[in-house]
Amino acid sequence: MTGQTGPLGEVRFLTVAEVASAMRVSKMTVYRLVHAGTLPAVQVGRSFRIPEQAVTDYLRDSYVQAG
């Protein structure tokens, strides 16, 4: 995981629903980002957990300056 400097216990993981809500997109959009490898995630059983820092990094890197 890029941007991670502390131990794994300090990583805050978010559910797909939490990421979707924070990004104001559908859960399916988050699943597509995860399956495409654009948004790193950990699979726990049948569900995914996304590191909070990965969401922050994705949004920062995707920011578009208009005009």
C-alpha positions as a Markdown table, in Angstrom:
| # | Residue | x | y | z |
|---|---|---|---|---|
| 1 | Met | 0.0 | 0.0 | 0.0 |
| 2 | Thr | 1.4 | 3.3 | -1.0 |
| 3 | Gly | 1.6 | 6.1 | 1.5 |
| 4 | Gln | 1.4 | 3.8 | 4.6 |
| 5 | Thr | 4.2 | 4.4 | 7.1 |
| 6 | Gly | 2.8 | 3.0 | 10.3 |
| 7 | Pro | 2.0 | -0.6 | 11.4 |
| 8 | Leu | -1.0 | -2.4 | 10.0 |
| 9 | Gly | -2.9 | -1.9 | 13.3 |
| 10 | Glu | -3.0 | 1.9 | 12.6 |
| 11 | Val | -4.6 | 1.5 | 9.1 |
| 12 | Arg | -8.3 | 2.4 | 9.1 |
| 13 | Phe | -10.3 | 0.2 | 6.7 |
| 14 | Leu | -13.6 | 1.3 | 5.2 |
| 15 | Thr | -16.4 | -0.8 | 3.7 |
| 16 | Val | -17.5 | -0.5 | 0.1 |
| 17 | Ala | -20.7 | 1.3 | 1.4 |
| 18 | Glu | -18.6 | 3.8 | 3.4 |
| 19 | Val | -16.4 | 4.6 | 0.4 |
| 20 | Ala | -19.4 | 5.0 | -1.9 |
| 21 | Ser | -21.1 | 7.3 | 0.6 |
| 22 | Ala | -17.9 | 9.4 | 1.1 |
| 23 | Met | -17.3 | 9.7 | -2.7 |
| 24 | Arg | -21.0 | 10.2 | -3.4 |
| 25 | Val | -21.0 | 7.3 | -6.0 |
| 26 | Ser | -22.8 | 3.9 | -6.1 |
| 27 | Lys | -21.4 | 0.8 | -4.5 |
| 28 | Met | -21.1 | -0.7 | -8.0 |
| 29 | Thr | -18.7 | 2.2 | -9.0 |
| 30 | Val | -16.5 | 1.3 | -6.0 |
| 31 | Tyr | -16.5 | -2.4 | -6.9 |
| 32 | Arg | -15.5 | -1.5 | -10.4 |
| 33 | Leu | -12.6 | 0.6 | -9.1 |
| 34 | Val | -11.5 | -2.2 | -6.9 |
| 35 | His | -11.8 | -4.9 | -9.6 |
| 36 | Ala | -9.9 | -2.7 | -12.1 |
| 37 | Gly | -7.1 | -2.3 | -9.6 |
| 38 | Thr | -7.5 | 1.5 | -9.5 |
| 39 | Leu | -8.5 | 1.4 | -5.8 |
| 40 | Pro | -6.5 | -1.1 | -3.7 |
| 41 | Ala | -8.5 | -3.3 | -1.3 |
| 42 | Val | -8.2 | -6.3 | 0.9 |
| 43 | Gln | -10.7 | -9.1 | 0.4 |
| 44 | Val | -12.1 | -10.5 | 3.7 |
| 45 | Gly | -14.3 | -13.5 | 2.9 |
| 46 | Arg | -16.7 | -12.3 | 0.2 |
| 47 | Ser | -16.4 | -8.6 | 1.1 |
| 48 | Phe | -13.8 | -5.9 | 0.5 |
| 49 | Arg | -12.2 | -3.4 | 2.9 |
| 50 | Ile | -10.5 | -0.4 | 1.5 |
| 51 | Pro | -7.7 | 1.5 | 3.4 |
| 52 | Glu | -8.9 | 5.0 | 4.2 |
| 53 | Gln | -5.5 | 6.4 | 2.9 |
| 54 | Ala | -6.1 | 4.7 | -0.5 |
| 55 | Val | -9.4 | 6.6 | -0.9 |
| 56 | Thr | -7.7 | 9.8 | 0.1 |
| 57 | Asp | -4.8 | 9.1 | -2.4 |
| 58 | Tyr | -7.2 | 8.2 | -5.2 |
| 59 | Leu | -9.3 | 11.4 | -4.8 |
| 60 | Arg | -6.1 | 13.5 | -4.6 |
| 61 | Asp | -4.6 | 11.9 | -7.7 |
| 62 | Ser | -7.9 | 12.2 | -9.6 |
| 63 | Tyr | -8.5 | 15.8 | -8.8 |
| 64 | Val | -9.1 | 17.9 | -12.0 |
| 65 | Gln | -8.4 | 21.6 | -12.1 |
| 66 | Ala | -11.1 | 23.3 | -14.2 |
| 67 | Gly | -10.5 | 26.3 | -16.4 |
